[in-house]
Amino acid sequence: MSKAAITVTENAPHRVGVVETASRDKTRKVTIQYVSKHPKYGKYVRKRTVLQVHDAKNETGVGDRVEIAECRPISRTKRWTVVRVVEKAAARIEPVFEADAGRRSKSK
């Protein structure tokens, strides 16, 4: 069974979001954050949309800012694909702790 290439039309919706999870092969979880005004109280509320996105080349990582576009359904949850990487994430530094840094010695 040959898989059809994933094409994106010119008038397909495009969004820019941040990659939150990159643990699965060819799938990324992208969060799009926005602000909307509450209809009754008028306060601006932060909201987000979380989308499952197809990344065919596995070129994105956690924290990358990506442009995504709507495409044909790829799986049950994936309807979007990565178009380009807008900005790579800064290198994340993992904190290194010593083995007994969290322990307290009990001396009497």
KAHUZI-V184707 format. One record per backbone hydrogen bond with DSSP energy under -0.5 kcal/mol. NH is the residue of the N-H (numbers start at 1). CO is the residue of the C=O. Records with the same first field share a line. If there is no record, write none. Layout:
BEGIN
NH=CO, CO
END
This chain:
BEGIN
7=5
12=9
15=68
17=66
18=31
19=64
20=29
21=29
24=27
27=24
28=53
29=21
30=28, 51
31=18
32=49
33=31
34=47
36=45
38=43
42=38
45=36
47=34
49=32
51=30, 49
52=77
53=28, 51
54=80
55=26
58=55
63=19
64=61
65=87
66=17, 64
67=84
68=15, 66
69=81
70=13
71=79
74=78
75=78
79=52, 77
80=52
81=69
82=54
83=67
84=67
86=65, 84
87=65
94=92
97=95
101=98
107=105
END
